[in-house]
């Protein structure tokens, strides 16, 4: 792979939409008191599991998995499972001709999850929906947030920094990378909200990037991790998993700890190669991009590139993360 070429590549072509979006109107009415939210109860006490999808309106592989879960009729043996389709208004604007345009309406739904923002004066479509869903997030002991990625990549399990979440991700025996990171500079994610981000707490939160947004494999990954998460949380037993949902067990690679984020300073940002994530750049000081004609250099040897993309490029947006593989 050429990692020293300073020429700017041509813009990336749009990825084909290979999976039709789900039909979710049947889930609009809810006995949970919040539209597009549905609960499944057990008679025995147990975990409060929250499954979320459509945090970004154009990422619907997780919504297809949630839709299939609700239609399956599977009930928990212990506790409660709550399934929430989050930014449903943004999803309603999805257009296969402009598939990236429906990520959100006013602001990124996954950057508003702090008490200061939720209790603040802001009034946006995403804040209104987040405030409606907040009680569900507050009560959850286990959160699985289903996402997908701009570019084709192996599945990522994003754990935050706390050892309990890293250990839980490893216990799922799911193929892919475990990404240990502190979140984003431009706002807090749902998986880091409140007690999910406190060291002295037992709550588990995992954000899964299932693959490229509209690749059929992302739907299979979302279904696989959903069932593995429910078993791992103790809501169901492995014998309860419907046939065909699970992929073969596979030990994930050693976690990758994110050490740096590259934030675009200009619209004149471009990678020097067609990176898709997971590439290991062997030598420190290797240019992997240019931003307003200034090189972006790897900070150390054996630097792992995590989720490189310029599809949402604007100043202040993270374009790639640098990570070290633990161990």
C-alpha positions in Angstrom: 0.0 0.0 0.0 1.4 3.4 -0.9 1.4 5.6 2.2 3.6 8.4 0.9 1.9 9.6 -2.2 0.9 13.3 -1.7 -1.5 13.5 -4.6 -5.1 14.1 -3.6 -7.5 11.2 -4.6 -10.7 11.7 -6.5 -13.8 11.9 -4.3 -15.1 8.5 -3.2 -18.0 7.1 -5.2 -21.2 6.5 -3.3 -21.7 2.9 -2.1 -24.7 1.1 -3.6 -27.8 0.6 -1.5 -28.1 -3.1 -1.5 -30.6 -3.5 1.4 -34.1 -2.1 1.3 -35.0 0.0 4.4 -37.4 -1.6 6.9 -41.0 -0.8 7.0 -41.5 0.4 10.6 -45.0 1.9 10.6 -46.3 -1.1 12.5 -44.2 0.0 15.5 -45.3 3.6 15.6 -47.9 3.0 18.3 -46.5 1.8 21.6 -47.7 0.8 25.0 -44.4 2.1 26.4 -45.7 5.6 26.1 -43.0 6.7 23.5 -43.6 6.2 19.8 -41.5 3.5 18.1 -40.5 2.0 21.4 -41.6 -1.5 22.4 -41.0 -3.6 25.6 -40.9 -7.3 26.2 -41.2 -8.5 29.8 -40.3 -11.6 31.8 -42.0 -12.7 35.0 -38.6 -13.1 36.7 -36.4 -10.1 37.7 -33.4 -9.5 35.7 -31.5 -7.0 33.5 -33.0 -3.8 32.0 -31.8 -4.2 28.4 -32.1 -1.4 25.9 -31.6 -2.1 22.2 -31.3 1.0 20.1 -31.2 1.5 16.3 -31.5 4.5 13.9 -29.5 6.8 16.1 -28.5 7.9 12.6 -31.3 7.9 10.1 -29.4 6.4 7.2 -28.0 3.5 9.3 -30.8 0.9 9.3 -29.1 -2.5 9.4 -29.7 -2.3 13.2 -33.4 -1.3 12.6 -33.8 -4.4 10.4 -32.5 -6.5 13.2 -34.7 -4.9 15.8 -37.7 -5.3 13.5 -37.0 -9.0 13.1 -36.5 -9.4 16.9 -39.9 -7.8 17.6 -41.7 -9.8 14.9 -40.1 -13.0 16.2 -42.1 -12.9 19.4 -39.0 -13.8 21.5 -39.5 -12.9 25.2 -36.9 -12.5 27.9 -36.6 -15.2 30.5 -35.5 -12.5 33.0 -36.0 -8.7 33.2 -37.1 -6.5 30.4 -36.0 -5.9 26.8 -36.8 -2.5 25.4 -36.3 -1.9 21.6 -36.2 1.7 20.5 -36.0 3.1 16.9 -34.4 6.4 17.7 -34.1 9.1 15.1 -37.2 8.0 13.2 -37.8 11.4 11.6 -34.4 11.4 10.0 -35.0 7.8 8.8 -38.3 8.9 7.2 -36.3 11.2 4.9 -34.1 8.4 3.6 -33.6 8.6 -0.2 -31.5 5.9 -1.9 -30.4 8.6 -4.4 -28.9 10.6 -1.6 -28.3 8.0 1.1 -26.0 10.0 3.3 -28.4 13.0 3.5 -30.7 11.5 6.2 -28.1 11.0 8.9 -29.9 13.6 11.1 -32.2 16.6 10.8 -30.8 19.4 12.9 -27.8 17.8 14.7 -26.1 14.5 15.4 -28.4 12.5 17.7 -25.3 10.8 19.1 -23.6 14.0 20.4 -26.3 15.3 22.7 -26.1 12.8 25.6 -25.0 14.8 28.5 -27.1 16.3 31.3 -25.9 19.8 30.4 -27.2 19.5 26.8 -30.4 17.5 27.6 -31.3 19.9 30.4 -30.2 23.0 28.5 -32.2 25.4 26.3 -31.5 23.8 23.0 -34.5 23.0 20.8 -33.8 20.7 17.9 -35.5 17.6 16.4 -32.8 15.4 17.8 -32.9 16.9 21.3 -36.7 16.5 21.5 -36.4 12.8 20.6 -33.5 12.3 23.0 -35.4 13.9 25.8 -38.3 11.5 25.1 -36.0 8.5 25.2 -34.0 9.6 28.1 -36.0 7.8 30.8 -35.4 4.5 29.0 -31.7 5.2 28.9 -31.7 6.2 32.5 -33.2 2.9 33.6 -31.1 0.6 31.4 -28.6 -1.7 33.0 -27.4 -2.9 29.6 -27.3 -0.8 26.4 -26.7 -2.1 22.9 -26.5 0.7 20.3 -26.6 -0.6 16.8 -24.8 1.5 14.1 -23.1 1.0 10.7 -20.2 2.7 8.9 -19.6 4.9 5.9 -17.0 2.6 4.4 -16.7 -1.2 4.2 -14.9 -2.5 7.3 -14.8 -5.4 9.7 -17.4 -5.0 12.5 -16.3 -2.7 15.4 -17.3 -3.0 19.1 -16.8 0.4 20.6 -16.5 0.0 24.4 -15.4 3.3 25.9 -12.6 3.2 28.4 -14.0 1.2 31.2 -12.6 -2.4 31.8 -16.1 -3.9 32.4 -17.3 -2.9 28.9 -14.1 -4.2 27.3 -14.5 -7.5 29.1 -18.2 -7.8 28.1 -17.3 -7.2 24.4 -14.6 -9.8 24.6 -17.1 -12.3 26.1 -19.4 -12.1 23.2 -17.0 -14.1 21.0 -17.9 -12.0 18.0 -15.6 -11.5 15.0 -14.3 -8.0 14.6 -12.3 -5.3 16.4 -12.8 -4.0 19.9 -12.2 -0.2 19.9 -11.4 1.4 23.2 -12.0 5.2 23.1 -13.1 8.2 25.0 -15.8 9.4 22.6 -16.0 12.6 20.5 -14.9 16.2 21.1 -18.0 17.6 19.6 -20.5 16.0 22.0 -21.2 12.9 24.2 -22.6 9.6 22.8 -25.5 7.7 24.3 -23.2 4.8 25.2 -21.1 7.3 27.4 -24.1 8.9 29.1 -24.6 9.1 32.8 -23.8 5.9 34.8 -22.6 4.1 31.7 -19.5 6.2 31.8 -18.9 6.0 35.6 -16.0 3.8 36.8 -17.8 2.8 40.1 -20.9 1.5 38.3 -21.9 -1.9 36.9 -23.9 -0.7 33.9 -22.8 -2.1 30.5 -22.9 -0.1 27.2 -21.7 -1.3 23.8 -21.9 0.5 20.5 -21.5 -1.8 17.5 -20.5 -0.7 14.0 -21.9 -3.6 12.0 -20.2 -2.9 8.7 -21.0 -0.6 5.7 -24.5 1.0 6.0 -26.2 -0.8 3.1 -24.3 -4.0 2.8 -26.3 -7.2 3.5 -23.5 -8.5 5.8 -24.2 -5.6 8.2 -27.7 -6.9 8.8 -26.4 -10.4 9.6 -23.8 -8.9 12.0 -26.5 -6.7 13.7 -28.7 -9.8 14.3 -25.7 -11.8 15.5 -24.6 -9.2 18.1 -28.2 -8.5 19.2 -28.7 -12.1 20.3 -25.2 -12.5 21.7 -25.8 -9.3 23.8 -29.1 -10.6 25.1 -27.5 -13.9 26.2 -24.5 -12.1 27.7 -26.8 -9.8 29.6 -28.7 -12.7 31.0 -32.1 -11.7 29.5 -32.3 -14.9 27.5 -30.5 -18.3 27.4 -28.5 -19.5 24.4 -31.1 -22.1 23.7 -33.7 -19.4 23.1 -31.9 -17.9 20.1 -33.9 -18.4 16.9 -32.2 -20.6 14.3 -30.1 -18.6 11.8 -29.4 -15.6 13.9 -25.9 -16.5 15.2 -22.7 -16.4 13.3 -19.9 -18.8 14.3 -17.9 -18.0 17.4 -14.8 -16.0 16.8 -12.4 -14.5 19.3 -12.0 -10.8 18.6 -8.5 -9.5 18.1 -6.7 -7.7 21.0 -8.4 -4.3 21.6 -7.3 -1.2 19.8 -7.0 1.8 22.1 -7.6 5.1 20.4 -5.0 7.7 21.3 -5.6 10.5 18.8 -8.4 11.9 16.7 -7.8 13.7 13.5 -10.3 16.6 13.2 -10.6 18.3 9.8 -9.5 21.9 9.8 -10.7 22.6 6.3 -12.8 21.3 3.4 -9.4 20.6 1.7 -8.9 17.3 3.5 -8.1 14.1 1.6 -6.5 10.8 2.4 -3.5 9.7 0.3 -4.9 6.2 -0.2 -8.3 4.5 -0.2 -8.2 3.6 3.5 -11.2 1.6 4.9 -10.1 1.1 8.5 -7.9 -1.5 10.2 -4.8 -0.6 8.2 -1.6 -0.8 10.2 0.9 2.0 9.3 4.3 0.6 10.2 6.4 3.8 10.7 5.8 6.9 12.8 5.7 10.1 10.7 4.0 8.5 7.7 1.6 10.9 5.9 -1.8 9.4 5.6 -3.7 12.5 4.6 -3.4 16.2 3.8 -5.5 19.0 5.4 -5.2 22.4 3.7 -1.9 21.2 2.2 -0.5 20.2 5.6 0.4 16.6 6.0 -1.4 14.4 8.6 1.3 12.1 10.1 1.0 8.9 12.1 2.2 9.6 15.7 3.9 6.2 16.3 5.0 2.9 14.8 2.3 0.3 14.0 -0.5 2.8 14.1 -3.9 1.4 13.5 -6.4 3.5 11.4 -9.9 3.5 12.8 -12.9 4.5 10.7 -11.3 6.8 8.2 -13.9 8.6 6.1 -14.5 12.0 4.5 -18.2 11.4 3.6 -19.4 13.8 6.3 -16.4 16.2 5.8 -16.6 19.6 7.3 -14.3 21.6 9.7 -14.5 20.1 13.2 -15.5 16.6 12.1 -13.3 13.6 13.0 -11.9 12.0 9.8 -9.9 9.2 11.3 -8.7 7.9 14.7 -5.2 6.6 15.5 -4.9 3.6 17.7 -2.5 1.2 19.3 -3.3 -2.5 19.6 -3.1 -3.6 23.2 -0.8 -6.5 23.9 
